[in-house]
Amino acid sequence: MSQKEFTDYVTACLFSHFPQFVQGYAKKHDDIMVIDYPSSQGKLLLRITTRGRELAVGFAANAERFAWHLHMRQLGAITPEEEIQAATQLLRRIFTDSELIVHSSALGYFLTEDPAGIYQYQQPEEIISVFHWSEL
């Protein structure tokens, strides 16, 4: 499957699950789709990309920097269909506040399944806060 075919297929599926992404948040460049979806308070961008024929979901604190991200293959997804399913499940958990979003002054934004564990690696000057999507 070419990059263009992958992007077209994945984008169509994501738009069917999340029609709010169609509202000007998606940009296509060189057969790669980048969706930058802002949180309700505008403090964080949820970024989705199809670069490298892989579906990745992550966060960007501004439109330029794509910091933490997760490739759907890291969740065991191999086929495009499995990547879409994994991304859809992850995005729904984020949007329904079922995922905890950590902000570290040293590392930026990322997801965690172990909020207590993040403090064990905290540096002396580092500030760590935990949020839900709706709070950002």
Backbone as CSV, one residue per row, in Angstrom:
resi,resn,N_x,N_y,N_z,CA_x,CA_y,CA_z,C_x,C_y,C_z
1,MET,0.852,-1.170,0.000,0.000,0.000,0.000,0.901,1.237,0.000
2,SER,0.671,2.141,-0.895,1.472,3.361,-0.982,1.110,4.316,0.163
3,GLN,1.955,5.322,0.357,1.684,6.331,1.383,0.339,7.010,1.119
4,LYS,0.094,7.364,-0.135,-1.163,8.033,-0.492,-2.366,7.141,-0.209
5,GLU,-2.293,5.875,-0.600,-3.397,4.946,-0.355,-3.638,4.768,1.143
6,PHE,-2.548,4.622,1.901,-2.666,4.473,3.353,-3.335,5.711,3.962
7,THR,-2.832,6.881,3.593,-3.376,8.134,4.125,-4.844,8.295,3.769
8,ASP,-5.195,8.057,2.518,-6.590,8.212,2.087,-7.504,7.257,2.845
9,TYR,-7.081,6.022,3.000,-7.889,5.013,3.687,-8.057,5.356,5.178
10,VAL,-6.954,5.624,5.841,-6.988,5.903,7.273,-7.776,7.181,7.554
11,THR,-7.545,8.198,6.739,-8.234,9.477,6.940,-9.744,9.319,6.797
12,ALA,-10.178,8.600,5.774,-11.611,8.394,5.582,-12.228,7.679,6.787
13,CYS,-11.542,6.676,7.297,-12.057,5.941,8.455,-12.097,6.829,9.702
14,LEU,-11.032,7.584,9.938,-11.015,8.459,11.111,-12.095,9.530,11.023
15,PHE,-12.286,10.088,9.823,-13.330,11.098,9.649,-14.714,10.510,9.892
16,SER,-14.909,9.245,9.573,-16.222,8.646,9.816,-16.467,8.447,11.317
17,HIS,-15.411,8.179,12.078,-15.538,8.014,13.530,-15.535,9.352,14.268
18,PHE,-14.797,10.329,13.724,-14.621,11.622,14.383,-14.852,12.743,13.371
19,PRO,-16.103,12.998,13.022,-16.387,14.018,12.002,-15.902,15.416,12.384
20,GLN,-15.665,15.654,13.672,-15.167,16.966,14.089,-13.784,17.261,13.505
21,PHE,-13.035,16.231,13.105,-11.708,16.440,12.525,-11.774,17.087,11.138
22,VAL,-12.899,16.952,10.468,-13.036,17.479,9.113,-13.090,19.006,9.124
23,GLN,-13.460,19.596,10.226,-13.711,21.034,10.327,-12.457,21.898,10.224
24,GLY,-11.578,21.611,9.304,-10.403,22.441,9.100,-9.203,22.081,9.943
25,TYR,-9.260,20.966,10.665,-8.142,20.578,11.511,-7.153,19.672,10.779
26,ALA,-7.566,19.140,9.629,-6.719,18.199,8.888,-6.019,18.913,7.743
27,LYS,-4.740,18.600,7.591,-3.954,19.161,6.504,-3.167,18.041,5.843
28,LYS,-3.173,18.038,4.523,-2.459,17.008,3.781,-1.265,17.643,3.097
29,HIS,-0.105,16.998,3.239,1.122,17.485,2.630,1.963,16.281,2.218
30,ASP,2.322,16.225,0.958,3.124,15.108,0.444,2.525,13.747,0.795
31,ASP,1.233,13.609,0.616,0.500,12.362,0.866,0.475,11.949,2.337
32,ILE,0.793,12.861,3.232,0.743,12.602,4.665,-0.350,13.492,5.253
33,MET,-1.198,12.913,6.063,-2.246,13.677,6.741,-1.777,14.010,8.149
34,VAL,-1.974,15.253,8.528,-1.722,15.697,9.895,-3.004,16.359,10.387
35,ILE,-3.527,15.842,11.475,-4.709,16.415,12.101,-4.257,17.034,13.413
36,ASP,-4.478,18.318,13.557,-4.192,19.029,14.800,-5.526,19.445,15.403
37,TYR,-5.931,18.751,16.447,-7.229,19.009,17.065,-7.005,19.639,18.436
38,PRO,-7.444,20.889,18.621,-7.177,21.573,19.888,-8.110,21.127,21.009
39,SER,-7.573,21.170,22.213,-8.410,20.927,23.385,-9.373,22.105,23.534
40,SER,-10.413,21.915,24.331,-11.456,22.946,24.433,-10.921,24.273,24.963
41,GLN,-9.924,24.241,25.816,-9.357,25.472,26.354,-8.133,25.944,25.563
42,GLY,-7.758,25.185,24.535,-6.662,25.585,23.669,-5.271,25.420,24.249
43,LYS,-5.143,24.642,25.309,-3.833,24.468,25.945,-2.999,23.365,25.303
44,LEU,-3.636,22.512,24.507,-2.936,21.357,23.960,-3.532,20.976,22.617
45,LEU,-2.680,20.507,21.721,-3.140,19.959,20.443,-2.991,18.453,20.476
46,LEU,-4.032,17.780,20.068,-3.954,16.351,19.820,-3.543,16.226,18.363
47,ARG,-2.444,15.571,18.105,-1.941,15.464,16.735,-1.993,14.010,16.285
48,ILE,-2.536,13.830,15.084,-2.630,12.514,14.468,-1.930,12.615,13.119
49,THR,-1.094,11.650,12.806,-0.377,11.693,11.539,-0.279,10.307,10.911
50,THR,-0.114,10.314,9.590,0.040,9.063,8.835,1.446,8.936,8.249
51,ARG,2.377,9.693,8.755,3.757,9.684,8.249,4.351,8.267,8.287
52,GLY,5.053,7.919,7.227,5.725,6.625,7.180,4.785,5.442,7.095
53,ARG,3.579,5.667,6.589,2.540,4.623,6.505,2.279,3.991,7.871
54,GLU,2.339,4.843,8.890,1.998,4.429,10.243,1.051,5.466,10.823
55,LEU,0.118,5.006,11.603,-0.822,5.898,12.272,-0.274,6.183,13.670
56,ALA,-0.071,7.459,13.976,0.452,7.859,15.276,-0.458,8.927,15.871
57,VAL,-0.617,8.863,17.185,-1.421,9.826,17.937,-0.521,10.387,19.024
58,GLY,-0.562,11.703,19.175,0.275,12.304,20.198,-0.181,13.690,20.556
59,PHE,0.691,14.411,21.240,0.384,15.751,21.701,1.424,16.740,21.221
60,ALA,0.970,17.945,20.988,1.859,19.055,20.665,1.392,20.247,21.487
61,ALA,2.307,20.886,22.168,1.941,22.048,22.974,1.711,23.268,22.102
62,ASN,2.213,23.210,20.879,1.944,24.258,19.897,1.933,23.604,18.521
63,ALA,1.628,24.353,17.506,1.455,23.786,16.170,2.764,23.294,15.559
64,GLU,3.888,23.676,16.096,5.169,23.329,15.483,5.766,22.034,16.022
65,ARG,5.655,21.796,17.305,6.395,20.714,17.945,5.493,19.522,18.241
66,PHE,5.848,18.372,17.671,5.129,17.129,17.917,5.950,16.345,18.924
67,ALA,5.606,16.476,20.182,6.412,15.894,21.240,6.074,14.408,21.419
68,TRP,5.444,14.072,22.530,5.124,12.678,22.808,4.129,12.161,21.784
69,HIS,4.352,10.929,21.315,3.389,10.303,20.417,3.499,8.792,20.547
70,LEU,2.452,8.140,20.100,2.351,6.694,20.203,1.950,6.145,18.842
71,HIS,2.777,5.253,18.318,2.434,4.575,17.070,1.479,3.437,17.399
72,MET,0.468,3.264,16.603,-0.517,2.232,16.885,0.116,0.841,16.828
73,ARG,1.228,0.716,16.134,1.946,-0.567,16.122,2.512,-0.892,17.503
74,GLN,2.772,0.133,18.300,3.230,-0.088,19.671,2.126,-0.714,20.522
75,LEU,0.888,-0.594,20.054,-0.246,-1.209,20.748,-0.588,-2.571,20.164
76,GLY,0.271,-3.065,19.263,0.071,-4.382,18.671,-0.687,-4.367,17.357
77,ALA,-1.027,-3.210,16.847,-1.752,-3.113,15.579,-0.775,-3.319,14.423
78,ILE,-1.145,-4.184,13.486,-0.257,-4.485,12.367,-0.858,-4.006,11.047
79,THR,-2.101,-4.321,10.833,-2.752,-3.940,9.576,-3.338,-2.530,9.697
80,PRO,-3.615,-1.878,8.583,-4.266,-0.567,8.657,-5.584,-0.615,9.436
81,GLU,-6.336,-1.680,9.288,-7.608,-1.812,10.007,-7.382,-1.867,11.514
82,GLU,-6.347,-2.619,11.921,-6.031,-2.709,13.349,-5.510,-1.373,13.884
83,GLU,-4.751,-0.651,13.063,-4.272,0.664,13.482,-5.438,1.627,13.692
84,ILE,-6.401,1.590,12.783,-7.580,2.454,12.911,-8.370,2.091,14.161
85,GLN,-8.538,0.801,14.398,-9.274,0.355,15.582,-8.556,0.807,16.865
86,ALA,-7.233,0.635,16.905,-6.463,1.037,18.089,-6.534,2.552,18.292
87,ALA,-6.397,3.306,17.209,-6.458,4.770,17.311,-7.837,5.228,17.753
88,THR,-8.869,4.623,17.195,-10.239,4.990,17.557,-10.488,4.749,19.037
89,GLN,-10.049,3.611,19.537,-10.223,3.309,20.963,-9.448,4.293,21.833
90,LEU,-8.205,4.580,21.447,-7.392,5.515,22.214,-8.005,6.912,22.206
91,LEU,-8.413,7.384,21.046,-9.006,8.717,20.945,-10.296,8.818,21.751
92,ARG,-11.108,7.795,21.721,-12.348,7.815,22.525,-12.036,7.878,24.011
93,ARG,-10.998,7.140,24.438,-10.608,7.188,25.860,-10.096,8.582,26.234
94,ILE,-9.343,9.203,25.337,-8.858,10.561,25.613,-10.037,11.525,25.707
95,PHE,-10.927,11.496,24.714,-12.042,12.444,24.646,-13.063,12.254,25.759
96,THR,-13.153,11.048,26.331,-14.100,10.801,27.424,-13.425,10.887,28.795
97,ASP,-12.218,11.402,28.823,-11.454,11.586,30.059,-11.120,10.276,30.767
98,SER,-11.039,9.206,30.016,-10.638,7.923,30.593,-9.121,7.755,30.609
99,GLU,-8.412,8.610,29.906,-6.950,8.599,29.888,-6.436,9.781,30.703
100,LEU,-5.383,9.553,31.462,-4.745,10.626,32.210,-3.631,11.223,31.359
101,ILE,-3.601,12.539,31.300,-2.591,13.253,30.543,-1.675,13.954,31.542
102,VAL,-0.408,13.638,31.457,0.579,14.206,32.366,1.287,15.360,31.677
103,HIS,1.516,16.425,32.434,2.412,17.474,31.949,3.604,17.546,32.888
104,SER,4.775,17.383,32.314,6.029,17.518,33.033,6.734,18.749,32.490
105,SER,7.225,19.590,33.387,7.952,20.776,32.924,9.229,20.384,32.189
106,ALA,9.701,19.160,32.387,10.911,18.688,31.707,10.604,17.920,30.429
107,LEU,9.487,17.183,30.407,9.211,16.268,29.297,8.023,16.652,28.434
108,GLY,7.213,17.594,28.860,6.023,17.962,28.101,4.836,17.091,28.469
109,TYR,3.917,16.921,27.513,2.678,16.156,27.739,2.838,14.715,27.286
110,PHE,2.230,13.787,28.048,2.208,12.376,27.661,1.113,11.662,28.439
111,LEU,0.763,10.473,27.986,-0.232,9.649,28.674,0.461,8.741,29.677
112,THR,-0.282,8.367,30.717,0.236,7.404,31.677,-0.882,6.494,32.153
113,GLU,-0.523,5.278,32.448,-1.457,4.353,33.089,-1.152,4.245,34.579
114,ASP,-0.041,4.847,35.009,0.403,4.753,36.392,0.730,6.148,36.931
115,PRO,-0.304,6.912,37.318,-0.038,8.281,37.768,0.868,8.354,38.995
116,ALA,0.793,7.386,39.885,1.655,7.410,41.065,3.113,7.171,40.675
117,GLY,3.328,6.341,39.663,4.684,5.991,39.242,5.460,7.128,38.612
118,ILE,4.767,8.118,38.075,5.490,9.208,37.402,6.301,10.049,38.384
119,TYR,5.887,10.076,39.623,6.578,10.901,40.609,7.889,10.270,41.084
120,GLN,8.062,8.987,40.877,9.278,8.327,41.337,10.504,8.785,40.532
121,TYR,10.277,9.299,39.326,11.385,9.769,38.487,11.453,11.296,38.418
122,GLN,10.654,11.965,39.212,10.594,13.420,39.183,11.930,14.029,39.607
123,GLN,12.406,14.973,38.803,13.643,15.694,39.107,13.348,16.812,40.107
124,PRO,14.357,17.281,40.847,14.121,18.289,41.889,13.413,19.559,41.393
125,GLU,13.738,20.045,40.225,13.146,21.288,39.718,11.904,21.041,38.852
126,GLU,11.597,19.797,38.603,10.511,19.438,37.675,9.143,19.582,38.349
127,ILE,8.201,20.128,37.604,6.818,20.249,38.067,5.977,19.276,37.246
128,ILE,5.206,18.448,37.929,4.363,17.453,37.266,2.909,17.707,37.639
129,SER,2.055,17.733,36.624,0.616,17.888,36.831,-0.105,16.834,36.006
130,VAL,-1.255,16.399,36.491,-2.050,15.387,35.793,-3.409,15.990,35.452
131,PHE,-3.832,15.758,34.201,-5.072,16.340,33.686,-5.911,15.304,32.968
132,HIS,-7.136,15.676,32.706,-7.996,15.009,31.721,-8.107,15.945,30.528
133,TRP,-8.445,15.403,29.371,-8.569,16.192,28.147,-9.476,17.400,28.348
134,SER,-10.596,17.202,29.034,-11.568,18.296,29.196,-11.021,19.450,30.031
135,GLU,-9.954,19.232,30.771,-9.359,20.280,31.613,-8.322,21.112,30.856
136,LEU,-7.994,20.668,29.662,-6.958,21.360,28.895,-7.574,22.176,27.786
